[in-house]
């Protein structure tokens, strides 16, 4: 299972966990990352993720998120095809960095693209995206149900 998580997902365990939605998403992200550590699944990295991570100004949060990101064992690179696809996504209301994440994940045929950004997820699901896009909680529950 090849999984691409955007930076809002990778950062979720270090957000305000007093909110139920954020707490559940944080636990799902940690569970997914744990399975990636045991080599059941593969967490995909990219230069776009690394660029976004480098812009985290809070040093402690940067180190925390970097510790999750260090679990990646495959790195994908931006291609011209992915850049063109990202432009299509941008024309349809997806922010530039989000469009690059999505286009990269699609270009490399990941099994699932995970985000905790509901607006982004809604937009992605309205487009003809060639890969599964989901919230980490929803997707993990689906996977667990299918494993039973």
C-alpha positions in Angstrom: 0.0 0.0 0.0 1.6 3.3 -1.2 0.3 6.3 0.8 0.9 10.0 0.1 0.0 12.3 3.0 0.0 16.0 2.6 1.6 18.3 5.2 -1.6 19.1 7.0 -2.0 15.3 7.6 1.6 14.9 8.7 1.2 17.8 11.1 -2.1 16.7 12.5 -0.7 14.8 15.6 0.9 18.1 16.7 -2.3 20.3 16.5 -4.8 21.1 19.2 -6.0 17.6 20.2 -8.8 18.9 22.4 -11.0 19.0 19.4 -12.6 15.6 18.7 -12.1 15.8 14.9 -8.4 16.7 15.2 -7.8 14.1 17.9 -9.3 11.3 15.7 -7.4 12.5 12.7 -4.1 12.6 14.7 -4.7 9.0 16.0 -5.4 7.8 12.4 -2.3 9.4 11.1 -0.2 7.9 13.8 -1.7 4.5 13.2 -1.0 4.8 9.4 2.6 5.9 10.0 3.0 3.0 12.5 2.0 0.6 9.7 4.4 2.3 7.4 7.2 1.8 9.9 6.6 -2.0 10.0 6.8 -2.1 6.2 3.2 -3.2 5.7 2.7 0.1 3.9 4.9 2.7 2.2 4.7 6.4 3.1 5.7 8.4 0.0 7.8 11.5 0.2 8.4 14.4 -2.2 10.3 17.6 -2.7 7.0 19.5 -2.4 6.4 18.0 1.1 10.0 18.9 2.0 9.6 22.4 0.7 6.4 22.9 2.8 8.1 21.4 5.9 11.0 23.8 5.5 8.5 26.7 5.9 7.4 25.6 9.4 8.7 28.4 11.5 8.1 26.7 14.9 11.3 24.7 15.4 9.7 22.2 17.8 6.8 21.5 15.5 9.2 21.2 12.5 11.2 18.5 14.4 8.0 16.7 15.4 6.6 16.6 11.9 10.0 15.8 10.5 10.1 12.7 12.8 6.9 11.4 11.1 8.1 12.3 7.7 11.4 10.4 8.3 9.3 7.2 8.0 9.1 7.7 4.2 10.9 5.0 2.3 10.1 6.2 -1.2 10.5 9.7 -2.7 8.9 10.8 -5.9 10.0 13.7 -8.0 8.1 16.4 -9.9 7.6 15.7 -13.6 6.5 17.9 -16.4 3.3 15.8 -16.7 2.6 16.4 -13.0 3.2 20.1 -13.4 0.7 20.3 -16.3 -1.8 18.3 -14.3 -1.3 20.6 -11.3 -2.2 23.6 -13.5 -5.5 21.8 -14.4 -6.2 21.3 -10.7 -5.4 25.0 -10.0 -7.8 26.2 -12.7 -10.4 24.1 -10.9 -9.9 25.8 -7.5 -7.2 23.9 -5.8 -4.3 25.9 -4.2 -0.9 25.7 -5.9 1.0 23.5 -3.4 -2.1 21.3 -2.9 -2.4 20.9 -6.7 1.3 19.8 -6.9 0.8 17.2 -4.1 -2.2 15.8 -5.8 -0.7 15.8 -9.3 2.4 14.0 -8.0 0.5 11.4 -6.2 -1.6 10.8 -9.3 1.4 10.7 -11.6 3.0 8.0 -9.5 -0.2 6.0 -9.0 -0.2 6.0 -5.3 -2.9 3.9 -3.7 -4.3 6.8 -1.7 -3.8 10.5 -1.1 -4.7 11.5 2.4 -5.5 15.0 3.6 -7.2 16.5 6.7 -8.2 19.6 4.7 -11.9 19.2 4.0 -12.1 22.0 1.5 -9.2 20.5 -0.5 -10.7 17.0 -0.3 -14.1 18.2 -1.5 -12.5 20.0 -4.5 -10.4 16.9 -5.3 -13.4 14.6 -5.2 -15.2 16.9 -7.6 -12.5 16.5 -10.2 -11.6 13.5 -12.3 -8.7 12.4 -10.1 -7.3 9.0 -11.0 -6.4 8.0 -7.5 -8.3 7.6 -4.2 -8.4 10.8 -2.1 -9.6 10.6 1.5 -9.5 11.8 5.1 -7.1 9.6 7.2 -9.9 8.6 9.6 -12.4 7.6 6.9 -9.8 5.7 4.9 -8.3 3.9 7.8 -11.7 2.7 9.0 -12.5 1.5 5.4 -9.2 -0.4 5.4 -9.8 -2.0 8.8 -13.3 -3.0 7.9 -12.0 -4.7 4.7 -9.3 -6.5 6.6 -11.9 -8.1 8.9 
